[in-house]
Amino acid sequence: MGRQAYSEFDLCGPLSSGVTVLEASAGTGKTYAIAALAARYVAEGTPLDRLLLITFTRIATGELRDRVRERLVACEQELSSILAGAADAGTDPVVSLLAAGSDEEVSRRRDRLARAVADFDAATIATTHGFCQEVLAELGTIGDLDRETEFVEDVPGVLEEALDDLYVRRFGPRTGGAAKFTRAQALQIARAAVENPMAQLEPS
């Protein structure tokens, strides 16, 4: 089987209606791209409350929320200026793309962006654990969730607590079993497993 070919992501390419997987390292403009795509989807008719933007930490969520709103506002203002004849599309490729077409088409895009800015609180921009908590809360009893369950952003404390419980059950003085590794080694293994979602844990 040959190696799968990958294509370079085009921010102004056709909007995907399926699954798109993007590989990007730190500092490559992920937040910029997400904000620009959000503006494009909204301008082309996707209601803001149909967008789901999920990230990992509260800090990243706050930054993403600010950047998306700024992008919506900027695109709406640029299109308004273009329609009024006070400016051209400039060098922003996303604005240039949205400004292409008849005045009627551009006006519709501008109006959708303006509505999204006015209704920005309807946007779902959250951390992974925050979104899961919200969904389970909305499901109520259907979700079969223990109301005492708490989703946490950072897991080191929870990881060590779970490890200690398991270590004592497996190798505690009352078990009579000989420990195959120290508690410190067990913690190192547990951390490696949590940090690498692709890790395969196989008992020996």
C-alpha positions as a LaTeX table, in Angstrom:
\begin{tabular}{lrrr}
\hline
Residue & $x$ (\AA) & $y$ (\AA) & $z$ (\AA) \\
\hline
Met1 & 0.00 & 0.00 & 0.00 \\
Gly2 & 1.49 & 3.34 & $-1.06$ \\
Arg3 & 1.82 & 6.28 & 1.24 \\
Gln4 & $-1.26$ & 8.50 & 1.31 \\
Ala5 & $-0.78$ & 11.83 & $-0.44$ \\
Tyr6 & $-1.44$ & 14.98 & 1.55 \\
Ser7 & $-2.48$ & 18.31 & 0.09 \\
Glu8 & $-1.63$ & 21.73 & 1.44 \\
Phe9 & $-4.51$ & 23.42 & 3.26 \\
Asp10 & $-6.02$ & 26.36 & 1.38 \\
Leu11 & $-7.79$ & 28.82 & 3.65 \\
Cys12 & $-9.75$ & 30.16 & 0.69 \\
Gly13 & $-10.52$ & 26.78 & $-0.85$ \\
Pro14 & $-13.97$ & 25.15 & $-0.96$ \\
Leu15 & $-15.61$ & 24.90 & 2.46 \\
Ser16 & $-15.69$ & 21.32 & 3.65 \\
Ser17 & $-19.00$ & 19.61 & 4.39 \\
Gly18 & $-17.34$ & 16.45 & 5.66 \\
Val19 & $-14.34$ & 15.52 & 7.77 \\
Thr20 & $-11.08$ & 17.38 & 7.28 \\
Val21 & $-8.01$ & 16.54 & 9.34 \\
Leu22 & $-5.33$ & 19.22 & 9.53 \\
Glu23 & $-1.86$ & 18.59 & 10.89 \\
Ala24 & $-0.29$ & 21.73 & 12.31 \\
Ser25 & 2.52 & 22.36 & 14.75 \\
Ala26 & 2.79 & 25.21 & 17.24 \\
Gly27 & 2.94 & 28.71 & 15.80 \\
Thr28 & 1.57 & 27.85 & 12.36 \\
Gly29 & $-1.56$ & 29.99 & 12.62 \\
Lys30 & $-4.19$ & 27.50 & 13.80 \\
Thr31 & $-6.22$ & 30.12 & 15.67 \\
Tyr32 & $-6.02$ & 32.51 & 12.71 \\
Ala33 & $-7.25$ & 29.78 & 10.36 \\
Ile34 & $-10.10$ & 28.71 & 12.64 \\
Ala35 & $-11.31$ & 32.29 & 13.05 \\
Ala36 & $-11.14$ & 32.87 & 9.30 \\
Leu37 & $-13.04$ & 29.66 & 8.56 \\
Ala38 & $-15.70$ & 30.59 & 11.12 \\
Ala39 & $-16.18$ & 33.92 & 9.35 \\
Arg40 & $-16.42$ & 32.20 & 5.97 \\
Tyr41 & $-18.96$ & 29.61 & 7.14 \\
Val42 & $-21.10$ & 32.31 & 8.74 \\
Ala43 & $-20.89$ & 34.60 & 5.72 \\
Glu44 & $-21.96$ & 31.76 & 3.43 \\
Gly45 & $-25.04$ & 30.96 & 5.48 \\
Thr46 & $-24.12$ & 28.69 & 8.39 \\
Pro47 & $-25.78$ & 30.06 & 11.57 \\
Leu48 & $-23.30$ & 30.87 & 14.31 \\
Asp49 & $-25.06$ & 28.57 & 16.76 \\
Arg50 & $-24.34$ & 25.66 & 14.39 \\
Leu51 & $-20.58$ & 26.08 & 14.81 \\
Leu52 & $-18.81$ & 24.10 & 17.53 \\
Leu53 & $-15.30$ & 25.30 & 18.36 \\
Ile54 & $-13.52$ & 23.17 & 20.95 \\
Thr55 & $-10.04$ & 23.58 & 22.40 \\
Phe56 & $-8.13$ & 22.26 & 25.40 \\
Thr57 & $-7.60$ & 24.98 & 28.01 \\
Arg58 & $-9.57$ & 27.92 & 29.34 \\
Ile59 & $-6.82$ & 30.30 & 28.24 \\
Ala60 & $-6.90$ & 28.94 & 24.69 \\
Thr61 & $-10.70$ & 29.10 & 24.71 \\
Gly62 & $-10.66$ & 32.76 & 25.74 \\
Glu63 & $-8.17$ & 33.60 & 23.01 \\
Leu64 & $-10.16$ & 31.69 & 20.38 \\
Arg65 & $-13.40$ & 33.41 & 21.40 \\
Asp66 & $-11.77$ & 36.84 & 21.12 \\
Arg67 & $-10.15$ & 36.07 & 17.79 \\
Val68 & $-13.34$ & 34.69 & 16.23 \\
Arg69 & $-15.35$ & 37.72 & 17.31 \\
Glu70 & $-12.66$ & 40.10 & 16.05 \\
Arg71 & $-12.64$ & 38.30 & 12.71 \\
Leu72 & $-16.42$ & 38.47 & 12.35 \\
Val73 & $-16.41$ & 42.18 & 13.18 \\
Ala74 & $-13.51$ & 42.93 & 10.83 \\
Cys75 & $-15.06$ & 41.07 & 7.89 \\
Glu76 & $-18.45$ & 42.73 & 8.43 \\
Gln77 & $-16.87$ & 46.19 & 8.55 \\
Glu78 & $-14.70$ & 45.56 & 5.49 \\
Leu79 & $-17.66$ & 44.35 & 3.44 \\
Ser80 & $-19.71$ & 47.36 & 4.56 \\
Ser81 & $-16.93$ & 49.69 & 3.38 \\
Ile82 & $-16.62$ & 47.88 & 0.07 \\
Leu83 & $-20.38$ & 48.07 & $-0.54$ \\
Ala84 & $-20.29$ & 51.78 & 0.25 \\
Gly85 & $-17.47$ & 52.28 & $-2.24$ \\
Ala86 & $-15.17$ & 53.57 & 0.48 \\
Ala87 & $-12.59$ & 50.78 & 0.21 \\
Asp88 & $-11.48$ & 47.82 & $-1.83$ \\
Ala89 & $-10.80$ & 44.28 & $-0.67$ \\
Gly90 & $-7.18$ & 45.07 & 0.14 \\
Thr91 & $-4.73$ & 42.27 & 0.80 \\
Asp92 & $-6.84$ & 40.07 & 3.11 \\
Pro93 & $-7.53$ & 36.92 & 1.07 \\
Val94 & $-10.64$ & 36.03 & 3.09 \\
Val95 & $-12.18$ & 39.48 & 2.65 \\
Ser96 & $-11.31$ & 39.38 & $-1.06$ \\
Leu97 & $-13.09$ & 36.05 & $-1.36$ \\
Leu98 & $-16.19$ & 37.28 & 0.50 \\
Ala99 & $-16.24$ & 40.48 & $-1.56$ \\
Ala100 & $-16.36$ & 38.53 & $-4.82$ \\
Gly101 & $-19.77$ & 38.43 & $-6.47$ \\
Ser102 & $-22.66$ & 40.79 & $-7.00$ \\
Asp103 & $-23.53$ & 43.57 & $-4.56$ \\
Glu104 & $-26.55$ & 41.52 & $-3.52$ \\
Glu105 & $-24.41$ & 38.49 & $-2.66$ \\
Val106 & $-21.87$ & 40.59 & $-0.76$ \\
Ser107 & $-24.68$ & 42.37 & 1.08 \\
Arg108 & $-26.14$ & 39.05 & 2.21 \\
Arg109 & $-22.76$ & 37.96 & 3.51 \\
Arg110 & $-22.32$ & 41.25 & 5.33 \\
Asp111 & $-25.76$ & 40.94 & 6.94 \\
Arg112 & $-25.06$ & 37.38 & 8.11 \\
Leu113 & $-21.80$ & 38.50 & 9.69 \\
Ala114 & $-23.57$ & 41.41 & 11.40 \\
Arg115 & $-26.20$ & 39.06 & 12.85 \\
Ala116 & $-23.46$ & 36.73 & 14.09 \\
Val117 & $-21.72$ & 39.60 & 15.86 \\
Ala118 & $-24.99$ & 40.67 & 17.49 \\
Asp119 & $-25.74$ & 37.08 & 18.57 \\
Phe120 & $-22.17$ & 36.13 & 19.42 \\
Asp121 & $-23.14$ & 34.76 & 22.84 \\
Ala122 & $-24.89$ & 31.93 & 20.97 \\
Ala123 & $-21.52$ & 30.64 & 19.76 \\
Thr124 & $-20.29$ & 27.43 & 21.39 \\
Ile125 & $-16.59$ & 28.02 & 22.01 \\
Ala126 & $-15.48$ & 25.92 & 24.96 \\
Thr127 & $-12.93$ & 23.55 & 26.43 \\
Thr128 & $-13.37$ & 19.86 & 25.75 \\
His129 & $-14.31$ & 19.05 & 29.33 \\
Gly130 & $-16.57$ & 22.11 & 29.59 \\
Phe131 & $-18.51$ & 21.12 & 26.49 \\
Cys132 & $-18.90$ & 17.53 & 27.72 \\
Gln133 & $-20.17$ & 18.79 & 31.07 \\
Glu134 & $-22.69$ & 21.05 & 29.33 \\
Val135 & $-23.99$ & 18.27 & 27.07 \\
Leu136 & $-24.42$ & 15.82 & 29.95 \\
Ala137 & $-26.17$ & 18.48 & 32.03 \\
Glu138 & $-28.62$ & 19.15 & 29.19 \\
Leu139 & $-29.36$ & 15.43 & 28.86 \\
Gly140 & $-30.47$ & 15.31 & 32.49 \\
Thr141 & $-31.51$ & 11.85 & 33.66 \\
Ile142 & $-31.16$ & 10.48 & 30.12 \\
Gly143 & $-27.42$ & 10.96 & 30.40 \\
Asp144 & $-27.20$ & 8.58 & 33.38 \\
Leu145 & $-24.61$ & 10.86 & 34.98 \\
Asp146 & $-23.72$ & 10.97 & 38.63 \\
Arg147 & $-24.41$ & 14.57 & 39.64 \\
Glu148 & $-21.31$ & 14.53 & 41.81 \\
Thr149 & $-19.12$ & 13.88 & 38.77 \\
Glu150 & $-16.78$ & 16.76 & 38.02 \\
Phe151 & $-14.86$ & 17.25 & 34.79 \\
Val152 & $-11.40$ & 18.67 & 35.33 \\
Glu153 & $-9.05$ & 20.50 & 33.01 \\
Asp154 & $-5.81$ & 19.14 & 34.45 \\
Val155 & $-5.36$ & 15.51 & 35.43 \\
Pro156 & $-2.08$ & 15.20 & 37.42 \\
Gly157 & $-3.80$ & 15.12 & 40.83 \\
Val158 & $-6.49$ & 12.73 & 39.64 \\
Leu159 & $-3.88$ & 10.55 & 37.96 \\
Glu160 & $-1.80$ & 10.19 & 41.12 \\
Glu161 & $-4.87$ & 9.44 & 43.24 \\
Ala162 & $-6.04$ & 6.73 & 40.84 \\
Leu163 & $-2.52$ & 5.31 & 40.62 \\
Asp164 & $-2.15$ & 5.12 & 44.40 \\
Asp165 & $-5.47$ & 3.30 & 44.76 \\
Leu166 & $-4.55$ & 0.79 & 42.07 \\
Tyr167 & $-1.01$ & 0.30 & 43.36 \\
Val168 & $-2.21$ & $-0.47$ & 46.88 \\
Arg169 & $-4.85$ & $-2.90$ & 45.59 \\
Arg170 & $-2.32$ & $-4.75$ & 43.44 \\
Phe171 & 0.80 & $-4.64$ & 45.56 \\
Gly172 & $-0.26$ & $-3.59$ & 49.06 \\
Pro173 & 0.90 & $-5.55$ & 52.15 \\
Arg174 & $-2.41$ & $-7.41$ & 52.37 \\
Thr175 & $-2.23$ & $-8.70$ & 48.81 \\
Gly176 & 0.88 & $-10.77$ & 49.30 \\
Gly177 & 1.97 & $-9.88$ & 45.79 \\
Ala178 & 5.47 & $-8.73$ & 44.91 \\
Ala179 & 5.59 & $-5.35$ & 43.20 \\
Lys180 & 7.09 & $-5.53$ & 39.72 \\
Phe181 & 7.98 & $-1.85$ & 39.82 \\
Thr182 & 8.16 & 0.96 & 42.32 \\
Arg183 & 5.44 & 3.52 & 42.83 \\
Ala184 & 7.64 & 6.12 & 41.09 \\
Gln185 & 8.04 & 3.82 & 38.08 \\
Ala186 & 4.30 & 3.19 & 38.01 \\
Leu187 & 3.65 & 6.93 & 38.01 \\
Gln188 & 6.06 & 7.38 & 35.12 \\
Ile189 & 4.23 & 4.69 & 33.13 \\
Ala190 & 0.84 & 6.23 & 33.93 \\
Arg191 & 1.95 & 9.70 & 32.86 \\
Ala192 & 3.34 & 8.36 & 29.59 \\
Ala193 & 0.04 & 6.57 & 28.90 \\
Val194 & $-2.07$ & 9.67 & 29.59 \\
Glu195 & 0.15 & 11.97 & 27.55 \\
Asn196 & 0.17 & 9.62 & 24.57 \\
Pro197 & $-3.38$ & 8.73 & 23.46 \\
Met198 & $-1.91$ & 6.28 & 20.92 \\
Ala199 & $-0.11$ & 4.26 & 23.59 \\
Gln200 & $-1.01$ & 0.58 & 23.74 \\
Leu201 & $-1.06$ & $-0.82$ & 27.26 \\
Glu202 & $-0.44$ & $-4.55$ & 27.36 \\
Pro203 & $-0.13$ & $-6.42$ & 30.68 \\
Ser204 & 2.96 & $-8.60$ & 30.94 \\
\hline
\end{tabular}
